[in-house]
Amino acid sequence: MAIEIFMPALSPTMEEGTLATWLVKVGDTVASGDVLAEIETDKATMEVESIDDGVVAKILVEGGTDNVPVGQIIAILAEEGEDIADIELPETKSEAKQPNSAPDEKVEAEVQKTETPKPAPAQPSAGDRIKASPLARRIAKQEGVSLSLINGTGPNGRIVKRDVEAALKGGSVAVSAQTTEIQAAPVADTSKTVAQTYYPAHDGIPVREERLSNMRKTIAKRLTESKTTVPHFYLTIECELDKLLAQRKELNAKLADSGVKLSVNDFIIRACGLALKKVPAANVQFAGDKMYWYERADISMAVAIEGGLVTPVIRGADQMGLADIAKASKELATKARDGKLMPEDYAGGTFSLSNLGMFGIKEFSAVINPPQGAILAVGAGEQRPVVKDGALAVATVMSCTMSCDHRAVDGAVGAEFLAAFKGYLEDPMTMLL
C-alpha cells in the first residue's frame, strides 16, 4: 500500500510552511532516516526525514512552494514490490492530523494514511539569481564560499546542502576574502523573498516589493492578536547597577579559565527567575475560564535574527546558577542566529524578557507574547543623577518596563514582582544564596 508523506508541524505555532526544496526525486529509493526535503517554518529551516522505506512515487508539491498547510500530502512513497506507475492519487482532500515533531535536529515527517488534495501551485521563478536552498546559502556564507562556484544537483539545478558540503570536502571551491565578499552581496534569500521588483511609486520613489517570510507572517499574526485581545498595562521601575557591575567583574575574573563569561543579561534572567519564584502570582497564564499557575520559571529570551525575532527558552531559570544561565543563553542565541533552533528550544515559556539595552535604548514597552501573562522590557544601563541620603550623586541606572495581561496579573502583583526583581539586581549577592 502506498505511503503518504504529509507536511509536518515543525513548531507549536506552525500552520503552514514553505517547502523549500526536495532532496529526492521520483524513482529514488529511500530508507528510514533519509532526508527527504527542506522546509521553512516560522522559526527556521529544517530537514525532514522519512520514517519508512520505499520508492518516491509521486511528488505532489513542488520545491519552492509557499503556504503549504500542515497536514497536506506532499509526496507518496511506493512500498517494496509496488510499481510506482500503478500508484493512484486519492480524490478527496486530506483531513490528516498534524504530525508531531521529533526532538532530533533533523525532524521526521510522520507518515499517515488519508486522502490527497490536488498539488499546490509552484513558486514563481526568481529570475537569474543563483538558485539555492536557505540551508545551502547559510552553510556557504559561514564557510566563506561563493555559490557561483558550486554546481547544483537539486530540482532545476538548485544548490542544496549536499552540494556545498561536497564542494568543501572535495576542495572544488576556493575559500577567500574575495569569495566571502561575493557571498555577502545582496542575493535574495528564498526564506524571505520570492521575487524582487523595482518600480516607481509616488513622486518617483523606488520601492522594493518583498514577500513576507513565514516568520514575519507569524510575528504579524501573533502580535496583532496580542494587542487586540490582551488588555495590556505597563509598570516601570529603575534599578541601580553599580553593585551588579562590580560583582560581575569579580566573578568573570574567577571564571576566566573556564571559558564562561557572565553578561548583565545573565544576571537579569536569574533575577527574573528568582522574582517569579518569590511572586508566583506573576508566573501565570490566563486561559478563559481558568488560570495556569506555573511552579517553574521558564524565561523566553527574545533574540533578534535576520528577518525577525525568536524566543528560545531558559528552562528553570529560578533553579540555575549564573554560570549555567550564561552557557544556556549563549548556546540558544547562537542556535537562533544560525537558524538551528529545534521546537523544544522555543516551545513553552512562562514569562518573556526583551533586552534592547545593548542598542542604547533607554526605555520601551514590549508586546506580550501570548499566551504568556507578562513580558519585561529592559533598557540600557547609563549614568544618571540620583539622590542618596539627601545628596546628589551619580549611579548607573537601568529602566525596566513590565507589560502585564490584566486578565491574569493585577497591578499590585506586577509591582510586587518588580520590587523583588529590583532587590535582586541592586544586591546581586542575594542571587547567590
C-alpha positions as CSV (number, residue, x, y, z in Angstrom):
1,M,0.0,0.0,0.0
2,A,1.3,3.5,-0.9
3,I,2.7,5.6,2.0
4,E,1.6,9.2,2.1
5,I,4.0,11.9,3.3
6,F,2.4,14.9,5.0
7,M,3.5,18.5,5.6
8,P,4.6,18.2,9.2
9,A,4.1,20.6,12.1
10,L,7.7,21.6,12.9
11,S,6.8,24.2,15.6
12,P,3.9,24.8,18.0
13,T,2.8,27.8,16.1
14,M,3.2,26.4,12.6
15,E,0.0,26.3,10.5
16,E,1.7,26.4,7.1
17,G,5.2,26.4,5.7
18,T,7.4,26.7,2.6
19,L,8.5,23.5,1.0
20,A,11.9,25.0,0.1
21,T,13.4,22.1,-1.8
22,W,13.2,18.3,-2.4
23,L,16.4,16.3,-1.9
24,V,14.9,13.3,-3.6
25,K,13.2,12.8,-7.0
26,V,10.6,10.4,-8.4
27,G,12.1,7.0,-8.7
28,D,14.6,7.4,-5.9
29,T,14.8,4.6,-3.3
30,V,14.7,6.0,0.3
31,A,15.3,4.3,3.6
32,S,14.1,5.3,7.1
33,G,16.2,8.2,8.3
34,D,16.9,9.6,4.8
35,V,16.4,13.3,4.4
36,L,13.5,14.0,2.0
37,A,13.2,17.8,1.9
38,E,14.0,21.1,3.5
39,I,11.0,23.0,4.9
40,E,11.0,26.6,6.1
41,T,8.9,27.2,9.2
42,D,8.0,30.3,11.1
43,K,11.2,29.8,13.2
44,A,13.9,28.1,11.0
45,T,14.8,26.0,8.0
46,M,14.6,22.3,8.9
47,E,15.3,19.0,7.3
48,V,12.6,16.4,7.2
49,E,13.4,12.7,7.3
50,S,11.4,9.7,6.2
51,I,10.4,7.1,8.8
52,D,9.6,4.4,6.2
53,D,11.5,2.6,3.4
54,G,10.1,2.9,-0.1
55,V,10.4,4.4,-3.6
56,V,9.4,8.0,-4.3
57,A,6.3,7.5,-6.5
58,K,4.7,11.0,-6.6
59,I,5.8,14.5,-5.6
60,L,2.6,16.5,-5.1
61,V,4.0,19.8,-4.0
62,E,6.9,21.3,-6.0
63,G,10.0,22.7,-4.3
64,G,9.8,26.4,-3.6
65,T,6.0,26.3,-2.9
66,D,4.8,28.8,-0.3
67,N,1.9,28.5,2.2
68,V,1.6,24.7,2.2
69,P,-0.8,23.8,5.1
70,V,0.2,21.5,7.8
71,G,-1.3,18.1,7.2
72,Q,-1.4,18.4,3.4
73,I,0.0,15.4,1.5
74,I,3.3,16.5,-0.2
75,A,4.5,13.1,-1.6
76,I,3.7,9.4,-1.9
77,L,6.1,6.5,-1.4
78,A,5.6,3.1,-3.0
79,E,6.3,0.1,-0.8
80,E,8.5,-2.8,-1.7
81,G,7.1,-4.7,-4.7
82,E,4.7,-1.9,-5.8
83,D,5.1,-0.4,-9.3
84,I,5.2,3.4,-9.0
85,A,3.3,3.7,-12.2
86,D,0.3,1.9,-10.6
87,I,0.1,4.4,-7.7
88,E,-3.1,6.5,-7.9
89,L,-4.0,9.7,-6.1
90,P,-7.0,9.7,-3.7
91,E,-9.7,12.0,-4.9
92,T,-10.6,13.9,-1.8
93,K,-8.8,16.4,0.4
94,S,-6.8,15.3,3.4
95,E,-8.1,15.7,6.9
96,A,-4.8,14.5,8.4
97,K,-3.8,15.1,11.9
98,Q,-0.7,17.3,12.4
99,P,2.4,15.2,12.7
100,N,4.4,15.5,15.9
101,S,7.9,17.0,15.7
102,A,10.8,14.8,16.7
103,P,13.5,16.0,19.2
104,D,16.4,15.2,16.9
105,E,18.0,18.1,14.9
106,K,16.5,16.5,11.7
107,V,12.8,16.4,12.1
108,E,10.9,13.3,10.9
109,A,7.8,13.6,8.8
110,E,5.1,11.4,10.3
111,V,3.5,9.1,7.7
112,Q,-0.3,8.7,7.8
113,K,-2.9,7.2,5.6
114,T,-5.5,9.6,4.2
115,E,-6.7,11.1,1.0
116,T,-4.8,13.5,-1.2
117,P,-5.6,17.1,-2.3
118,K,-4.5,18.5,-5.7
119,P,-0.9,19.7,-5.9
120,A,-0.2,23.2,-4.7
121,P,0.9,25.7,-7.3
122,A,4.7,26.1,-7.8
123,Q,6.6,29.1,-6.6
124,P,7.2,31.8,-9.3
125,S,10.6,31.9,-10.9
126,A,13.1,34.2,-9.2
127,G,14.8,35.3,-12.4
128,D,18.5,34.9,-13.0
129,R,19.7,34.8,-9.4
130,I,21.5,31.7,-8.1
131,K,19.1,29.0,-7.1
132,A,20.0,27.6,-3.7
133,S,18.2,26.4,-0.6
134,P,18.3,28.6,2.5
135,L,20.3,25.9,4.3
136,A,22.8,25.8,1.5
137,R,23.1,29.6,1.5
138,R,23.7,29.6,5.2
139,I,26.5,27.0,5.1
140,A,28.1,28.7,2.2
141,K,28.1,32.0,4.0
142,Q,29.5,30.5,7.2
143,E,32.3,28.8,5.2
144,G,33.0,31.9,3.0
145,V,32.1,30.1,-0.2
146,S,30.7,31.7,-3.4
147,L,27.6,29.8,-4.6
148,S,28.6,30.8,-8.2
149,L,31.4,28.2,-7.9
150,I,29.1,25.3,-7.0
151,N,27.1,23.1,-9.3
152,G,23.6,22.3,-8.0
153,T,22.1,18.8,-8.1
154,G,18.7,19.7,-6.7
155,P,15.5,20.3,-8.7
156,N,16.1,22.5,-11.7
157,G,19.8,22.8,-10.8
158,R,19.1,24.2,-7.3
159,I,22.1,24.1,-5.0
160,V,21.3,22.1,-1.8
161,K,23.2,21.3,1.4
162,R,24.9,18.2,0.0
163,D,26.3,20.2,-2.9
164,V,28.0,22.7,-0.6
165,E,29.3,20.0,1.6
166,A,30.6,18.0,-1.3
167,A,32.3,21.1,-2.8
168,L,34.0,21.9,0.6
169,K,35.1,18.2,1.1
170,G,36.4,17.8,-2.4
171,G,38.2,21.1,-2.4
172,S,36.5,22.2,-5.6
173,V,35.8,25.7,-4.3
174,A,38.2,28.4,-3.2
175,V,37.6,30.0,0.2
176,S,39.0,33.5,0.3
177,A,38.1,37.1,1.3
178,Q,37.0,37.6,-2.3
179,T,34.5,34.7,-2.3
180,T,33.3,35.9,1.1
181,E,32.6,39.3,-0.4
182,I,30.7,37.7,-3.3
183,Q,28.5,35.7,-1.0
184,A,27.9,38.7,1.2
185,A,26.4,40.6,-1.8
186,P,22.7,41.2,-1.7
187,V,21.4,37.9,-3.0
188,A,17.7,37.2,-2.4
189,D,17.0,34.6,0.2
190,T,14.1,32.3,-0.5
191,S,13.1,32.4,3.1
192,K,12.1,36.0,2.7
193,T,11.7,36.7,-1.0
194,V,10.1,35.1,-4.0
195,A,11.0,37.9,-6.4
196,Q,12.2,41.4,-6.1
197,T,10.8,44.0,-8.5
198,Y,11.8,47.7,-8.5
199,Y,9.2,50.1,-9.8
200,P,8.4,53.8,-9.3
201,A,6.0,54.8,-6.6
202,H,4.5,58.2,-5.6
203,D,6.8,61.1,-6.6
204,G,9.1,58.6,-8.4
205,I,10.3,57.0,-5.2
206,P,11.7,53.5,-5.9
207,V,10.1,50.7,-4.0
208,R,11.2,47.1,-3.4
209,E,8.4,44.5,-3.1
210,E,9.3,41.7,-0.8
211,R,7.1,38.6,0.1
212,L,6.7,38.0,3.8
213,S,8.6,35.1,5.3
214,N,6.8,32.5,7.4
215,M,8.5,34.0,10.5
216,R,7.3,37.5,9.7
217,K,3.7,36.2,9.0
218,T,3.7,34.5,12.4
219,I,5.0,37.6,14.1
220,A,2.4,39.8,12.4
221,K,-0.4,37.4,13.3
222,R,0.5,36.7,16.9
223,L,1.4,40.3,17.9
224,T,-1.7,41.7,16.3
225,E,-3.7,39.1,18.2
226,S,-1.9,40.1,21.4
227,K,-2.5,43.9,21.1
228,T,-6.2,43.4,20.0
229,T,-7.2,40.7,22.5
230,V,-4.9,41.1,25.5
231,P,-5.5,44.1,27.9
232,H,-2.0,45.4,28.4
233,F,-0.9,47.7,31.2
234,Y,2.6,48.8,32.0
235,L,4.7,49.3,35.1
236,T,8.2,50.9,35.0
237,I,10.9,50.8,37.6
238,E,14.5,52.0,37.8
239,C,17.3,49.8,39.0
240,E,20.9,50.8,40.1
241,L,23.5,48.5,38.7
242,D,26.8,49.6,40.2
243,K,27.0,46.7,42.7
244,L,26.0,44.3,40.0
245,L,28.7,45.5,37.6
246,A,31.3,45.2,40.3
247,Q,30.1,41.7,41.2
248,R,30.1,40.7,37.6
249,K,33.7,41.9,37.1
250,E,34.8,39.9,40.1
251,L,33.0,36.7,39.1
252,N,34.3,37.0,35.5
253,A,37.8,37.2,36.8
254,K,37.3,34.0,38.7
255,L,35.7,32.3,35.7
256,A,38.4,33.4,33.3
257,D,39.9,29.9,33.0
258,S,36.5,28.2,32.5
259,G,35.6,29.9,29.2
260,V,32.4,31.2,30.8
261,K,31.7,35.0,30.7
262,L,28.8,36.4,32.6
263,S,26.8,39.2,30.9
264,V,24.4,41.7,32.5
265,N,21.6,39.9,30.7
266,D,22.5,36.6,32.6
267,F,22.0,38.4,35.9
268,I,18.7,39.8,34.6
269,I,17.5,36.3,33.6
270,R,18.5,35.0,37.0
271,A,16.7,37.9,38.8
272,C,13.6,37.3,36.7
273,G,13.6,33.6,37.7
274,L,14.0,34.3,41.4
275,A,11.4,37.1,41.4
276,L,8.9,34.8,39.7
277,K,9.6,32.2,42.4
278,K,9.1,34.8,45.1
279,V,6.0,36.2,43.5
280,P,4.3,33.2,41.9
281,A,1.2,35.2,41.1
282,A,3.2,36.8,38.3
283,N,4.1,33.5,36.8
284,V,0.6,32.8,35.4
285,Q,-1.4,32.5,32.2
286,F,-5.0,33.4,31.5
287,A,-6.9,30.5,29.9
288,G,-10.5,31.5,29.5
289,D,-12.4,30.1,32.5
290,K,-9.3,29.1,34.4
291,M,-5.7,30.2,35.2
292,Y,-2.5,28.3,35.0
293,W,0.0,28.8,37.8
294,Y,3.5,27.7,36.9
295,E,5.7,26.3,39.5
296,R,8.9,26.8,37.5
297,A,10.2,29.9,35.8
298,D,10.9,29.2,32.1
299,I,12.2,32.5,30.7
300,S,11.6,33.2,27.0
301,M,14.6,35.2,25.9
302,A,14.0,37.4,22.8
303,V,16.7,37.1,20.2
304,A,16.8,39.3,17.1
305,I,17.8,37.5,14.0
306,E,17.8,38.4,10.3
307,G,14.1,38.7,9.2
308,G,12.5,38.6,12.7
309,L,12.6,37.6,16.3
310,V,12.6,34.3,18.1
311,T,12.3,33.5,21.8
312,P,14.3,30.4,22.9
313,V,13.5,29.4,26.5
314,I,15.8,29.2,29.5
315,R,14.1,26.4,31.4
316,G,14.1,26.5,35.2
317,A,15.9,29.8,35.4
318,D,14.9,30.0,39.1
319,Q,16.9,26.8,39.7
320,M,20.0,27.6,37.7
321,G,23.3,29.3,38.7
322,L,24.7,32.3,36.8
323,A,27.3,30.2,35.0
324,D,24.7,27.7,33.8
325,I,22.4,30.5,32.6
326,A,25.4,32.1,30.8
327,K,26.1,28.8,29.0
328,A,22.5,28.2,28.1
329,S,21.7,31.7,26.9
330,K,24.9,31.8,24.7
331,E,24.1,28.4,23.2
332,L,20.5,29.3,22.4
333,A,21.4,32.7,21.0
334,T,23.9,31.1,18.7
335,K,21.5,28.4,17.5
336,A,18.9,31.1,16.9
337,R,21.2,33.2,14.7
338,D,22.3,30.1,12.8
339,G,18.7,29.0,12.2
340,K,19.3,25.8,14.1
341,L,16.7,26.1,16.9
342,M,14.6,22.9,17.4
343,P,10.9,23.1,18.5
344,E,11.9,22.0,22.1
345,D,14.2,25.1,22.2
346,Y,11.4,27.6,21.9
347,A,8.2,25.8,22.8
348,G,6.5,26.9,26.1
349,G,8.0,29.6,28.3
350,T,6.1,31.2,31.2
351,F,7.5,34.7,31.1
352,S,9.4,36.7,28.4
353,L,12.4,39.0,28.6
354,S,13.3,41.5,25.9
355,N,16.6,43.4,26.4
356,L,17.4,46.3,24.0
357,G,20.0,47.9,26.3
358,M,22.9,46.8,24.0
359,F,21.4,49.1,21.3
360,G,21.3,52.1,23.6
361,I,17.6,52.1,24.0
362,K,16.8,53.9,27.3
363,E,13.2,52.6,27.8
364,F,10.5,50.8,25.9
365,S,7.3,48.8,26.3
366,A,7.1,45.3,24.8
367,V,4.1,43.4,23.4
368,I,3.1,40.4,25.4
369,N,4.0,37.0,23.8
370,P,0.7,35.1,24.0
371,P,-0.4,33.0,25.8
372,Q,2.1,34.3,28.5
373,G,0.9,36.8,31.1
374,A,3.8,39.2,31.1
375,I,7.0,40.4,29.5
376,L,9.8,42.6,30.9
377,A,11.4,45.2,28.6
378,V,14.9,46.2,29.7
379,G,16.7,49.3,28.6
380,A,20.3,50.4,28.7
381,G,22.2,51.0,31.9
382,E,23.5,54.5,31.9
383,Q,24.9,57.0,34.4
384,R,22.2,59.3,35.8
385,P,22.0,61.7,38.7
386,V,20.4,60.2,41.8
387,V,19.7,61.5,45.3
388,K,21.3,59.4,48.1
389,D,20.9,60.4,51.8
390,G,19.8,63.9,50.7
391,A,22.8,64.5,48.5
392,L,23.2,64.4,44.7
393,A,25.2,61.5,43.3
394,V,25.8,59.6,40.1
395,A,24.8,56.0,39.6
396,T,24.4,53.5,36.8
397,V,20.6,53.2,36.3
398,M,18.6,50.9,34.1
399,S,14.9,51.4,33.3
400,C,12.7,48.3,33.1
401,T,9.1,48.2,32.0
402,M,6.8,45.2,32.6
403,S,3.8,44.7,30.3
404,C,1.1,42.7,32.0
405,D,-2.1,40.9,30.9
406,H,-4.6,42.5,33.2
407,R,-6.8,39.4,33.0
408,A,-4.1,37.4,34.7
409,V,-1.8,39.9,36.5
410,D,-3.1,42.7,38.7
411,G,-1.2,46.0,39.2
412,A,-0.2,45.1,42.8
413,V,1.2,41.7,41.7
414,G,3.2,43.4,38.9
415,A,4.5,45.9,41.3
416,E,5.5,43.2,43.8
417,F,7.3,41.3,41.1
418,L,9.3,44.4,40.0
419,A,10.2,45.2,43.7
420,A,11.6,41.7,44.1
421,F,13.4,41.9,40.7
422,K,14.9,45.3,41.7
423,G,16.0,43.9,45.0
424,Y,18.0,41.1,43.4
425,L,19.7,43.3,40.8
426,E,20.7,46.0,43.3
427,D,22.0,43.5,45.8
428,P,23.3,40.7,43.5
429,M,24.8,38.8,46.4
430,T,21.3,37.7,47.3
431,M,21.1,35.9,43.9
432,L,23.9,33.6,45.0
433,L,22.2,32.5,48.2
